[in-house]
Structures are given as C-alpha cells and as structure tokens.
Amino acid sequence: MGGALIIVAIMVSTLLWTDLRNRFVWITLGVTAGFGVIGLCDDYLKLVIGNSRGMTARWKYFWQSVLGLSAAVLLYRTAHVPAETDFFVPFIKTISVPLGRPDSSRWPIS
C-alpha cells in the first residue's frame, strides 16, 4: 500500500504542476502507472490469492520490458528533430551516435 500512496502522490502532483502539453510527461506517467500495476498484481497474488511468492520474476521482467520497449518506441516515433534520436556518450559532450533521423512523412504520429 505504500507504493500505491507514492504513485498517487506522484500522479497528482505531476498533473497539477507540469506542462500537460509535453509528451515526455505523459510517457513518464504511463510508464510509472504501468509499473504500479505490475506491483499491484504482485501484491494481489501475495495478499488475496495467498501465493507467498507473488508474481514470478520472469513475468515481472517480461512486463517491465514490454513497458520499457513501448516507451522507447513511442519516444522514437514521436521525435521531431534528429537530436531526439541521438545517443550522447556519457561524460563526453562532443560525441553523439545518430540512431536514426525522424522523417515526418514516414511517421503518422506528430
């Protein structure tokens, strides 16, 4: 229940005090809610069903990977400028590796 309280506090404060036109806010909220649902399912199995192990690690990692990859694909598909799809090498400001150039005619999502 502590996780639910924290997630609700994050969601409410984010919805009250951020720019809701920013797509990064919505993707972050979606991933946060998704991870909360995974935790809820795990707790439900432990507390209500009585399975002391809860959700197996294989399924937790699977659903977390699905959420993470979905967010990555969505970020890639909604990129407006090439710099949004570049990989910037940590600790070295001048090196970036282009992972693909967004083309507005190729992607229907803007």
N, C-alpha and C positions, 0 to 999 in steps of 0.2 A: 504494500500500500504506500510505502514511502516513495517508490518510483512513480506511482500514479500522481501523487501530490506534486512531485518535482516537475513532471511532464506537463501537468495542468498549469502550474505556475509559469513555466517557460512559454507555453502556448498563449496564455492570456497576456502576459507582458509583451510578447512579441507582436501579437495582434493589436495591442494598444499603442505601442510606441515605435513601430517601424514603418518604413515606406512600403505599403502593400502593393505598389506597382512593380516592385523589384522581383524578378523571377527567382533570384537566389534565395530570397526569404521563403517563398512558397516551396521550393525544392527542399530546403533545410527543414521546414516544418513537416513536410511529408515524410522525410526520412526519419525524423525524430518520432513522429506518430507511429510509423511502421515499426521501429524498434520497440516502442512502448507496447504495441500489440503483440509482438513476439514475447516480451516479458510477461504480458498479461496471460497469454496462452500457457506459458511455462508455470506461472503461479496457479492458474486454474487447474492444471493437471496435478500439481502438488497438493493443493488445499481442498479442492472439491472432489476430484476423482479419487484422490488418495494414493496416487502414484508418487512415491517418495523421491524418485529420480527426476520427475518432471519430463520436460521435452529433452530428447537425446541431443547430444552435441552435434551430430550430423545434420539434424533438421534445423537446429538453431543457425548453424553456419550456412546452410543452404539458403534459408530465408533472408539472412543478413546479406549474403552475397547477391541474391536477387534484388534486394532493395538498393544496395550499393551500385550494382551494374545498371539498374534502371535509372538511378540518379545521374550516373556518368553519361549514359546515352542521351538522356534528356538535356543535360548541360551541353553536350556536343551538338545536338540537333538545334538548339536554340541560340547558338553562338552567333553574334552579329559581326564581330571583327576577328581577323586571324589571330590576334594576340590572346583571345579567349581559349584557343585550342592549342597553344604552345605549352611545352613543358619547360619550365625555367629551372635550371640546375641549382639546387640549394647551395647557398654560401658563395656562389659565383654569379654576380649580377649580369654579366655580359653574355652568358651562354644560354641560348634557348633552342629547343629542338621542336620544329613545327610538326604537329601530329596530324595536320590536315587543315585545309583552308575552307572555311564555311562559304558556301555559294548559295545566295538567296534563291536562285531559280531551282536549285536541287532539293531544298528542304521546304516543305509547305508551312512549317511552324515558324512564326516570327516572334 
